[in-house]
Amino acid sequence: MNDAEPIADVLVIGSGAGGGALSWRLAQAGVDVVCLERGDWTDPATYPAATPDWESHRVRDFHPNPNVRRRETDYPVDDSTSPIKPLMFCGVGGSTIMWTAHHPRFHPSDFRVKTLDGVADDWPLSYEELAPHYELNDRMVGVAGIDGDPAMPAREPRPVPPLPLGEGADRLVGAFDRLGYHWWPADSAVLTKAYDGRLACNNCGPCELGCTRGSKASSDITYWPKALDSGARVLTRAAVREITVDEAGRANGAVWLDDEGKEHHQRANVVVLAANGIGTPRLLLLSTSERFPGGLANTSGLVGRNLMLHPIAVATGVFDESVGSYHGPDGLTIFSQEWYETDPDRDFVRGYGIQVTRGQGPLISALGGFALDVPWGRGHHERFEQLFGRVATMAILMEDLPHESNMVKLSDNERDRFGVPSPQMVYEVDDNSVRMAKHGIERSSEVLYEAGAREVLTMDVLPMAGFHLMGTARMGVDPGRSVTDAFGRTHDVPNLFVADGSLFTTSAGVNPTPTIQALALRIADHIVETRRNMSVPSHA
Amino acid sequence: MPDSSASVTLDADRLAALLETLLPGSADWPAASELDLASTVNRRVGMAEGHDQAIARLLAALPAEFGDASADAREEVLREHEGTNDFGVALLVAYDAYYVHERVLGLLEQRCGYVTRPPQPEGFTLEPFDESRLARIREREPFWRKA
């Protein structure tokens, strides 16, 4: 095994939303950071949005599901036991390369779920404690949005104004107003004005195919250039196989495999896992030893458990005429948090947010898009024409409660190209979410009809919706009910940290990326503050 | 995306019949056969791992007389395969070939107002967000839950 590389102060595994933010923050504080990334750098000039068959890529090599995309740098995920499929990307920037760039914050109440509603657990930190790092992240990302949302506490002004509504969302705004329901322009990690050397969005549409202009804040173009300037290093095509420990049980590095399957050992004084809510528990479970037979940092038995995915239901309104629905960032317009908080008069706890999305191109629309019932065979063309470009979709994103039975474990059946066991998702949508979906579809349909839709098409659970991977190495105060403390430090291994969605104690009803990045920045600050006194490993 | 040959050879007649059943055409929209979609599919099907084998399996599972059967009968046969992974792949490959065809793109432009050029580099122009739209919602008192 080759371990000739110098010992790093901090080894970061994964370069996505969390890994990028944390690496930058550490490097600009003078910490020597090495990041191991399984995938490659991606070149925005090669993203498909400028090619004639751009939509074909969306169903092949740019599909968000690694099991469909099957790039050499992907690892398969055994999803045979989950109705919601995994969506993720391996590469510098991680899944932010393919995200639709929603940038909402958690509510203060999301950190106190047990206290307020008697379910799940409280987070070991508060909104107010995380707020300074939310603000810092907003500035790094260049969030588009506007102040004054009555559903959220006041905050610093967003760096750039909100995205254009587009005709579909424009119709819905009037309907929300007439019905007296909350709506607000989406907080978006897409620039509406030039910012920090990046171009403004030109409303091309398919954000999930990668942004050729750099308007979307994937972490390869926000955090990584600055991290590299500060001295951080990224090793790409480095597939980590396990975290190693010294005789005292401290993390002392990671074994990774290069393209030829040759093993390398990167040594480090501190190790941070930021490989997402599936990749991180996979690596912890793979890192077994005499001292840690059930996987690293797993004394609680909770590594991999409490997987939360945010089930998404959809209601798509069909209008009589075109609403130009394929123009503009496809996931981003407005949102509603009218039904976000627990209401004892409803038959579910917690709540959901609604995001109004735009439509999709002809191929995805023909294949069914968001609940479009386009038949094959006779009638295909007539129905396609009734729907294409004439829809507005309301995506009902539900808070997913943690259950230990929902989990990531090592697959008995699937392995990656190096023969390392793949992760397996074992997941069921719970009854609370089923009831929530019903409520969300009813309310969304009301809004869509009020907006003039002539019909509303619905889907209870969107299968291709597993972008939000959370809870599988949860934070907490009690080492018996959590894997890490409030700073992402594992209870069992004092110099091993987690900095991705695995940390989430609960899922809230909003997209997780800003919270992942705020936590990562906070964890980086904590490492900087405490590393002088941290117990570091021996490097024999 | 470069064209790529499939690793298995698909039965051209049976493939054509399959595609014609999936995309039979209507008064305004061309049928698969009018676009020689079978040739396109044969050329492109190897671009994604496993697609050629999936379609080969589906074709092999169809009855021998499938190509000569009536439209009703062919449709009935395919209904039995609906929901299978192989059928899903066939549908994806068929639509993928259809909705990038020049003639279909022309119809999308003409009948749906769809701009058929790639989204980049030109993008699209949309009206900027009009802050006055917030007038009504701004009147609402903060309602977030204190914790």
Interface residues (C-beta under 8 A of the other chain):
Chain A: P48 A49 A50 T51 P52 D53 W54 E55 S56 H57 V59 R60 D61 R70 H107 P108 S109 F111 R112 T115 L116 S126 Y127 I146 G148 P150 A151 M152 P153 P161 P162 L163 P164 L165 G166 V173 F176 D177 H182 W183 W184 P185 T192 C201 N202 N203 C204 G205 P206 T212 R213 S322 G324 Y326 H327 G328 E341 P362 L363 A366 L367 W376 G377 R378 H380 H381 E382 E385 F388 G389
Chain B: M1 T21 L22 L23 P24 G25 S26 D28 W29 M47 A48 E49 A71 E75 L78 L91 L92 Y95 D96 Y98 Y99 V100 L108 R111 C112 G113 Y114 P118 P119 Q120 P121 E122 G123 F124 T125 L126 E127 P128 F129 D130 E131 R133 L134 R136 I137 R138 R140 E141 P142 F143 W144 R145 K146 A147
